[in-house]
Amino acid sequence: MQCRVNELSAKEQGMYEEARHKKILAAETKLMNKHENEMAAHKKRLELRMNERLKEREIEHNKILQRY
């Protein structure tokens, strides 16, 4: 009888660990996707700012050229 209880307990423990592992993997994947999306948004924002500054520099350069 005790052997059967131990078997069931080990089986339940294995199922619990497997379910826990799957949850952890899902949470990790979700977090990685979130970070990738955030990084892409930051990169896009930086690129837009860089382009904006380049345009401003070009405009300023043209103004200086027109003065002379």
LINRA-V426157 format. One record per residue. N is the residue number from 1. RES is the residue in one small letter. SS is DSSP state (h for helix, s for strand, l for the rest). PSI is psi in degrees with one decimal (NA if undefined). Layout:
((N | RES | SS | PSI) (N | RES | SS | PSI))
This chain:
((1 | m | l | -46.6) (2 | q | h | -34.6) (3 | c | h | -42.6) (4 | r | h | -40.4) (5 | v | h | -43.5) (6 | n | h | -39.6) (7 | e | h | -49.8) (8 | l | h | -40.4) (9 | s | h | -42.9) (10 | a | h | -40.1) (11 | k | h | -45.6) (12 | e | h | -40.1) (13 | q | h | -42.3) (14 | g | h | -43.2) (15 | m | h | -41.2) (16 | y | h | -46.2) (17 | e | h | -38.5) (18 | e | h | -44.5) (19 | a | h | -40.1) (20 | r | h | -43.7) (21 | h | h | -42.8) (22 | k | h | -41.2) (23 | k | h | -43.5) (24 | i | h | -44.1) (25 | l | h | -41.4) (26 | a | h | -43.6) (27 | a | h | -39.7) (28 | e | h | -43.6) (29 | t | h | -43.4) (30 | k | h | -44.3) (31 | l | h | -41.3) (32 | m | h | -41.2) (33 | n | h | -40.9) (34 | k | h | -44.8) (35 | h | h | -40.1) (36 | e | h | -42.5) (37 | n | h | -41.2) (38 | e | h | -42.0) (39 | m | h | -40.6) (40 | a | h | -40.4) (41 | a | h | -42.7) (42 | h | h | -42.7) (43 | k | h | -43.3) (44 | k | h | -43.6) (45 | r | h | -43.7) (46 | l | h | -42.5) (47 | e | h | -40.9) (48 | l | h | -43.0) (49 | r | h | -41.2) (50 | m | h | -45.4) (51 | n | h | -39.5) (52 | e | h | -44.5) (53 | r | h | -38.4) (54 | l | h | -41.5) (55 | k | h | -43.2) (56 | e | h | -42.3) (57 | r | h | -40.4) (58 | e | h | -42.3) (59 | i | h | -45.9) (60 | e | h | -41.3) (61 | h | h | -45.3) (62 | n | h | -37.4) (63 | k | h | -42.5) (64 | i | h | -41.4) (65 | l | h | -36.7) (66 | q | h | -28.3) (67 | r | h | -30.6) (68 | y | l | NA))
